[in-house]
Amino acid sequence: MRIAASFIAIAAVLVAMPAAAQDVPSSEAPPTGDTPPPVATEVPAGAATTARQVYTPADFARYAPKNAYDMVNQLPGFAIRDNENLRGLGQATGNVLFNGERPSNKGDDMYTQLTRIPAGNVERIEIVDGATLDIPGLSGQVANIVYRAASFSGQFSWKPEFRAHYTDPLFTRGDVSIRGRSGDLEYEAALNNDESARSGAGGPTIIYDGAGNVIEQRKDIWNTHYDTPKLSGRVTWDPAGDTVANFGGHYQRKYDRYYEDGVRTGPGQPDRVRTVYENADSWNYELGGDFQFRAGPGKLKLIGLRRFSHEPYLQEIVTTPEGGIATGDRFAQTGDLGETIARGEYQWKMFGGDWQLSGEAAFNTLDNVASIAVLDPSGAFVDVPFPGGTGGVSEDRYEGLLSFGRKLTNKLSFQIIAGAEHSTITQTGINGLTRTFFRPKGSLSLAWTPTADFDVSLKIRRRVLQLSFYDFLARAFLNDGNQNESNNDLRPQQDWSYEAEINKKFGAWGSTKINLIYRDVEDRVDVVPVPGGGEAVGNIAKAKAGAIDWTSTINMDPAGIKGMKFETRVLFQKSSLRDPFTLEKRQWSGFTDTVIELGTRYDIPGSDIALGASANYSHNQPNYRRNQIDRTWEGPWFAAAYVEHKNVAGLTVRAQIANALNARSRRDRTVYTGVRGQSDIAFVEERDRLIGPVFAFSVRGKF
């Protein structure tokens, strides 16, 4: 409990921090708790412009933001949507733009890119419907971050974390970045380890036979060490006119270790000590750039990207009975993944609208070597044949799309995209195979803004999703006694996607948004039976899913409670497919069907102190294999609370306690003697592990 006491002490110091901590006189900088919440300036549509909402840096003074992410995260009713895991670069799918352009890299998520832009560089944030822009693929509300780098600026954060049980302290989470400008050149460099983590849990697992009798009891404790330091840089050349060039890249190391120690007991069996060790240390890099210039009546943009990842993986499980000889298994593989993309986009105006013709060539490869070994009585691992895990997969893909978008009226716009892709997938190794595919692609989007405080967007599109090349090859999951066979016939999942976004603003009170989604899926990727009685990752011919996603921001200032706001999200999803083993209808494996998120923040008037709390609930469907139904989850509710001081000598300091409601790590697994639903129960596994409270501290600043 000394960690908890330290956390409480830190929080008390932050709350009691005197006004002398201000780095400027209060007459020049009033307490942030006295400033109003963000309220957009409405810019109506004109003959050559689209309707938009504009936020300036002054709108975010209440939150004392350090970077663009801090600003976007406080936009009423707006949630960052990262790019979808589609193929190559393709059309835009996220909802954040940078100076009117979408990023042409794949190695950084939106959060990372936004945190590298200092708040002082942001001139304004524009919220506009994506279908009204000249960037094909966008729809719904899109945030355009308009910024310009100063001569030099930098920022940093440090985010240590401490858990009460089973884990080591985390001191390595943080980041530092610099950004600057010299004439027409803008540059940035960053070192980021924000994804690092120390996780763990421990507790009992009880194993029952088919009649409900206890046949084994387990006590396991696991923990992880995870660090992902990434060194990245970017240079932009932006002279006067339409010429813009960007070049950037990153190099990243991943240190990923898993440790588990357990004791197993049961009637008629000796006590056993079981250890699990996993090592997934890897490295990757990305290099890319784009060059845009005037060409004839329009603009031509050329994009190039190269990515590579070296991904070794090792799992060892050793069981030692009391007074007996240890037995064990080992699975190891080393995969080298590469992706090379060349893309061209030509934009011009004609017939009162925006046109774009794009072409893309993408080449993806995987070379993998895998092995299985068993522990012999001498204590050495001896390899056994595992030919299905070794091999290579490559795909050569070519795509061409033509898009056209224009305003029909000042309140109604549309965008249409049509084209196709041609791909060749080749697998080497056991039962090598080459297949060729031709797939139509495209979308139709409508944006309607009848009033300044209400807008609707509709989108219909044909999607082709990206495959994991590892799924073509055999894989062993030793911890659960499962194995995937190789499957040369695996195909990318495709769907018709129907989406609607409805936004309603309530002025100073906030806003609400409803997303409606329905997907009619072909070749759903799941575990399917293969000849010989085994199972592999494969395709289910037909599937469907739908979702209602409702988010709201409610400001309490108009009600007289200055500085307080509430944020809510409710997500309900339903899916359906025909199980390939039992032929019964069920939901998708592991599908999240319910999410509830509640949050509040109180920026105390007359001070630079903020208090906040949040709670979230999530429910997911089980995962299905040939002989088992397995549901693993944490919860049911996670809750957190924090106290933040926004100006401790210019720094933002926060103390937080998470998992305040004692959410636990649970598992319910039923394993059958043969195909589930057609055979007897072999055993039932029930797991209940303690996670415990999580104490976090953060310091963020600029230089």
N, C-alpha and C positions, 0 to 999 in steps of 0.2 A: 504493500500500500504506500511505500515511500514515493513511487512514481505518481500516484494519484495526489498525494499531499503536495508534491512539487507542482503539479499541474494547477491545483487550486491556488497555490501561492502566486504563480505566474499570472493567473486570471485576476487575482486580487490586485496585484501591482498594476496591471493594465487599466482596470477600472478606476484605480485611485491616481492614475497618472495626472499630474497637475498641468494646468494650462501652460506652464513654463516650457513644456516639451515642444510647443509650437516653434517652428524655425523662422516665423515671421510674426510681426505684431498682429494681435487679433483685430485691430482696426483695419488692417489691410486684407486679412483672410478670416472671415467669420467662421465659426465652427461649422463643420460639414453637416452636422445634424440639423442645421437651420435652413439649408438650401432645399429647394423643391425637388420632387422626383422628375425623371426625364419626361418631357412633353414635346412631341414632334411639332415642327412647323410644316403645315400642309402646303405642298406646291401642286396646284391643279394642273391637269394636262393642257398642253397648248398644241399649236399646229405642228410643231416639230419636236415636242417633248412629251414625256409620259408623266402621269401623276406619281408623286412620291412624297414620302415623309422625310424630313431632314432633322437630324440631331446634331448639335454642336458640342464641343467639349464642355461648355458651361452647363449643359443639361445633365452631366454626370458628376458635377462637383460634390454632390452628397456622398459619393462612394470613393472619392479620392483615388481614381484609377491610376495604376502604374503603366498599363499597356492597353492595347486595343482589345484584348480578350476581356479585361475587366469592364470595358465599356459595352461590348456586345452582349456580355453575360447579364447586363442590367437592362437591356432593351425590353420594354413591356411586351409580353406575349410572344417573344421571339426565342426560338431554340436552334442552336447551331446544328445543321445537318451536314455530316461529312460526305465526301464523295462515295458513291456506292461501289461495291467490289465487282465492277463489270470488267470488260475485256479491254486491254490496252489503255489508251487515254480516252478515246471516244468522245461523245458529247458531254457537256457539263451536267453533273448530277447533284452537286452540293448546293448550298444556299448562301455562300459568302464569296464576294468578289474583292479584289485588291486593285484600286484605281481603275475600276471598270473592266478588269481582266480576271479570268480564272487562272489559278496556278497551273503550270505545266509540269509539275513533278508528282511523284507518287509516294515518296518516302516520308513526307511530313503530313500529319493530320492538320485540320483547321486550328485546333487548339494551339499546337506548336507554332504555326505560322503567325497567329494573332498575338501570341505572347512576345514575339520578337519585335513588334512595332510599339515603340514607346508612346504613351498617351499624349505626350507633348508634340508628337509628329502628326497626330490625327487632326485633320481640318474639319471633317464632318463625316457622318455616317448616313447614308441614304437607304431607305427601305422602299423597294419598288417591286412590282410583280414581275417575275422572271420572264413571262411570256411576252412582255412589252419590250424586252431588250434585244440587242442584235447578237446575242450569244446563244446559239441553238442548244436546246436541252433543258433550259431553266424553266421553272414554273413555281407558282406560289411566292410567298414573300422571300426576297433576297436582300441581304445586307451588303452594300457596297462601301468599303472602307476607303475613303479618300484621304491620302496622307502624303507627306513629303518629308524626307529625312532632313534633320538639321545638320550643321557642319560635323558634329560628333555627339553621340549620346550612348549611354550604356545602362543596363539594368541587370539585376540579379535577384535570386530568391534562394532561400535555404529552408527545407521543410522536413526536419527530423520527426520521427514517429517512434512511439514506445507502446508495446503491448504488455499486458499484465501476465500473460501466460504463454509459454512454449516457444517464444520467438526471441531473437536477438534484437537489440535496438537498431533502428535505421538512422544513420547519420549522413548517408551519401545522396539523398534526394535533393536536387536543386538544379539551378541553371544560371548561366551568365551569358549575356549577348551584348554586342555593340553594333551600332548602325551609324552611318555617316554619309556625307556627300562632299564631292569635290568637283565643281563645275557640272558637267553633264553626267558624271559617274556617281552612282549610289552603291554602297556596299554594306554588307552585314556579315557577321561571323558569330557563331554561338557554340557553346558546349552545354549539352542538355542531358540530365539524368533524371527527369521528372517521372519516368515510368518505373523507377526502382521500387522494390517492395520487400518486406519481411512478413511472411504470413505463417500461420500455424493454427493447429487445433488438436485437441486430445480428448479421449473419452472411450466409453464402452461400445462394443458391437456385440449383438447377440444373434446366434444362428439357430434357427428352428428347423426341424424336419417337416415333412408334409403333414404330419399329424399334430403339429404345434408343440412338440417336445424340444427342450433346449438340448442341442447337441454340441455346442461350442460357445465359449465366451472369449471375447478379445478385449484387450486394452491397448490402444494405439496412440502414439503421439507423432505428429509430423510437423515439419517446418520447411520453409523455403528461403533461399537467398537469391534475389533477382536484381540485377543492375544492367542498365542499357545505355552506357555513355555514348553520346553521339556528337561528333565534331562536324559542323556544317558551315558553309559559306555561300554567298551569293553576290553577284555584281550585276548592276543594271546600267545600261547606257541609254540615256533618254534625251537626245538633243531636240532642238525645235523641229516641229513638223510631225510626220507620222511614223518616223523611224524609232523603233524601240528594240533593244536586245537585252536578253537576260542569260546569264550562265551561272550555274550553281551545282552543288553536290554535297554529299556527306559520306563520312565513314563512321561505322558504328560497331561496337563490340557488345555482345550480350553474354552475361554471366548468369546462368540459370541452373540452380542446384536444388534438389528435393531430397529430404531425408525423412525416413519413417522408421520408428522402432516400436515393436509390439510384442505382447505376450499372449499366447493362446492356450486355453485350457478346455477340457471337456471330459465327460465320463468315458472311461476305458481308454483314454489317450494320455501319453506323457505330456507334461508341460513343454511348450515350444516357444523359443525366441525367434522372432522374424524381423528381418531388416530389409528395407527397400532403399535403394540409392538410384537417383537419376541425375544425369549430367547432359544438359542441352546447350552448352556454351557454343556460341557461333559468332560470325562476323558478316557484315554486308556493306555494300557501298552503292551509291547512285551518282551518276553524272548526267547532266542534261542542260539544255538551253533552247531558247527560241529567238527568232529574228523576224520582226515585222517591218514592212516597208511599203511605200506606195508603188503600185504596179498597175498601169493603165487606169481604168475608171474606179478601181477599188484598192484594197490592201491585201497583201499576201503575207501569211505567217508560216514560217517553217519551224518545226519542232523536232528535236532529237533527244532520245533518252536511252540510257544504258543502266541496268540494275543487275546486281549479282549478289548471291547469298550462299555462304558455306555453312552447312547445318549438320554437324555431327550430333548424334543422340545415343545415349547409353542408358539401359535400365538393368539393374541387377537385383535379384530377390534371393535371399538366403534364409532358410529355416533350419534351426538347430534344436533338436529335441533334447530334453534333459538326459544326460548320460548317453546320447546317441551320436550318430554321424550326420553332419550337415548335408542338406540337399539344396539345390538352387538352380536358377535359370538366368540367362542373360540374353537380352536383345540389343543389338547395336546396328546402327545404320549411319551412313554419311551421304548426304544429298547436296549436290551443287545445282542451284537454281539460277537461271539467267533469263533476262528479258531485254530485247532491243526493239525500240520503237522509232519509226520515222513517220512524221505526220505533216501534212500541208493543209492550210485553210485559206481560201480566197473569198473575201467579202466585197460586196458592192451593193449599190442601191439601184433599184429599177422597179417600175410599175408602182411607185409610191411605197415601197417596202424594202426590207433588208434581206439580201440573199447571201448564202454561204455554200460553197462547194468544198467538201473536205475529202481527203484520201489518207488512209493510214495503212502502214505495213507493220506488223508486229511478229516477232519471232521469240518464242518461249521454249526453254529447254530444262530438263531435269536429268541428271545422271546420278543414280543412287546405287549404293552397295550396302546390302543388309546381311546380317547373320544371326543365328540363334546358337546358343551353347548351353550345355548342362554341366552342373558341378559334379565331378566324379569323387569317389571316396578319398582321394589324395588331396582334395581341396583345390584342384585346378579345373578351370572351365574348358570343356571339350566341344568343339563345333559340331553341329549336326546339319544335314542338308536343309537349305532354305532357298531354293532357286527362285521362287516367285517374288522375293523381295528385292532382287537385284535386276537392274535394267535401266533403260532410258526412255524418256517421253519427250517429244518435241511437237510443236505446233507452228505452222506458218499460216498467218492470217492476213487477209487483205480486205479492206472495208472502203466503201465509197458512199457518201451521203450528200444529198442536196436539201437545203432548208430555205424556207421563205416565211417571213413574218411581217405583218403590217397592222396599223391601226385601222379598224373599220369605222369607228367613231371615236370621239374623245373619251368614251367610257368603255369601249370594247376593242380588244386586240386578239389576234390569233397568230399561231406559228405552226407550220407543218414541216416535218422532216421525213424524207423517204430515201431508201437505199438498201444495201445488202452487204453481206460479208461472205467471203469464200475462205475456207480453212482446210488445211490438211494436217491430220494428227497421225503421228507415227510413233509406235512403241517398239523398242528393241528388247531383247531378252527372251524369256520363255514365251512361246506362242506369239512372237512379234506380229504386228498388224499395222497396215496403213489404211486410213479412211479419209474420204473427202466429203465436205459439207458445203451447202449453199443455203444461206438463211436470209430472208428479208428482214429489215429492221426499219424502225421509224416511230414517229409520234405525232400527235395533234394536240395542241394546247390552246385554251381560250382563257382570257383574263377579262373580267367584268368588274368595273368600279362605278356603281351607280351613284354613290355618295362618298364624301371624303372619309367617312368613318365606317364604311362597309365595302368589302370586296370579296369576290369569289373567283377561284381559278379551277379549271378542269383540265385533265390531261389523260390521254389514252396513248399507250406506247407498247411497242414490242421490244422485249428485253432478251438478251442472251448473257447469262452469267458466266463468271470465270470458274474454271475447274481447279482443284488442287491436284497437281500431277502425282502426288504421293498416293492418291486414291486408286490409281491404276495398278499399283504394286501391292504385294502381300505385306501384312504388318501384324506383329504380335503385340498383345496387351497383357503382359504377364501378370500384373497385379490382380486382374479379374479373370484370368484363364481364358481369354478370348483371342481370336485371330481372324483377320481378314485375308481372304484369298486374293490373288491378282484378278483383274477384270479388264481385258483389252477392249471391251465393248462399251465402256463408260462414255457418256455424252454430256455436253454442257446443258444445264437446266435452262429452259426458255419459258417465257410467260407473256400473256397479254395482261397489262397492268392498267387499272382504271383508278384514277386518283382525283379527289376534290379537296380543296382547301377553302375554308370559310373564315374570314376575319371580321371581327366587330370591335370597334374601339369605343371607349366610354369616356373620352377626354381625360381629365385629371384622375378619374377613378381607375383607369387601366385599360385592359383589353382582354379578349378571349378568342380562341382559335380552335376550330374543329377540322381534323383531317379524316377523310373517309377513303379507305383503300380496299380494292378487291383485285385479286390476282388469280387468273386462270392459267395453270401451270402445266407444261409438258416436260417430261423427262426429269421429274423431281428426283434429286440425288438423295439416296437413303441406303440402308443396308438391305440387300436382297439375297435370295438363295442362288446358288450356283451349282452346276452338275457335280455329283459326288457327295452331296449332303452338306457342303460347307456354306459359307456366306461371304459376301464381298460388298464393297461400295458399288452401287449400280444405279439404275434408273427405274422409276415408277412412271408409267405412261401418263397418267392424269392425276392432278391434285388441284386443290383450290384453297384460298385463304382470304379472310377479310378482317378489317380492323377499323375501330373507331378510336381516335386519339384526340383527347380534349385537354387543352392547356389554357390557363388563365393567370393573369396578374391583376391583383386588386390593391390599389393604393388607398390608405386610410387617411391621408391628409385632408380630403374634403369632408371627412366625418369628424374632423377635429383632433385626430390622433396623429400628430405630425411626426413624420419620420418612419412610420410603420407600413409594411406591405406584406401581402400574402401571395404565394405562388402555388398553384396546384396543377397536377397532371393526372388524368385517368385514361388508361389504355385498356381496351378490351379487344381481344383477337380470337378468331375461330378458324380452324383449318380442317381439312378433310382429305383423305386418300384411302385407297383400298390396300390393306396390309398384304405384302407380297408372300407372306408365309401362311396366314390364316384365311386370307381373302375377305376378312371382315373390315368394315369401315372404322377408321380411327383418326385421331389428330396426328400432326407431324411429330416425329421424334424430337424431344427436347424443346418443343415450341413454347414460347412464353405467351400465356393467354391472358394474364392480368398484371397490370402495373398500376400502383397508386403512389403518388409522390406529393408530399405536403411540405411547404417551407414557409418560414417567416423571417423577416429581418427588421430590426428596429434601430435606426440611426438616431441616437438620443439627441434631442434638441439641446443646444447650448454646449455641446461637447463634440469631440472627434471620436467618440466611442460608439461602436455598433454591437448589438447582440443578435444572435441568430439561432434558429433551430430548424431541424428537418427530420422527416420520417418517410420511409418508403417501404412498400410491400410489393413482392413479386411472386408469381406462381407460374411454374412451368410444367409441361407435360413430360411423362417418362420417355426414356430412350428405349427403343425396341431392337432386339436382336433375335436370332433364330430360336434361342432357347431361354430368353430372359426378358423381363420388364424391369427397368432400372430407373428410379427417380432419385436424383441427387440435388440438394438445394441447401441454401442458407437462409435463416429467417426464423419466424415469418416476417417480423418487422425489424428494420434497422433504424436507429434514431441517433441523432447527433446534435450537439449544441456548441456554440462558440462565442467568444468575446474577442473583439477586434479594436485595436487603437490605430487610427489612420494617420497619425502624425507623431511618432516618437522620434524626434530629431530628423524628421523627413522620411522615416521608415513606416511601413505598415506592418504591424505585429499582431498575430492572431494565435490564440490558444483554443484547442478544440478537444472535446471528448466524443468519440464515436462508439457505436454499438452500446448505447446507454440502456437499451431494453434487453440486453443479453440474448441477442439472436444466436442460434447455434448452427452447427454444421450437421446435416442429417442425410440419411440415405435409406431408401426402402428398395430392396432388390429381391425379386422372385426368380429363381432359376429352376428350369424344368429338366427332366431326364432326356427329353427330345424336343421336338417342335412344340413351342408353347401353345396351349389351348388344345393340344392333341395328345399330351402325355402327362404323367404324374409330376408333382412338385418334388424336386430334389432337395432344395432347402430355401429358406427365406432369411434374408439378412436385414437387420434393423440397426442403424447406426445413429448415435446421438453424442456429438462431440462439443466440448466447450471451446468457444473462441475467446470470449472475455472482452473487457473494454479496451479501446484503442485511444491513446493520448497523442495528440499531434500539436506541433508548434511550427509557426512559419514566420519568416522575416523577409520582406520584399522591399527593394529600394532601387534607386537609380544613381548614376554618376555621370 
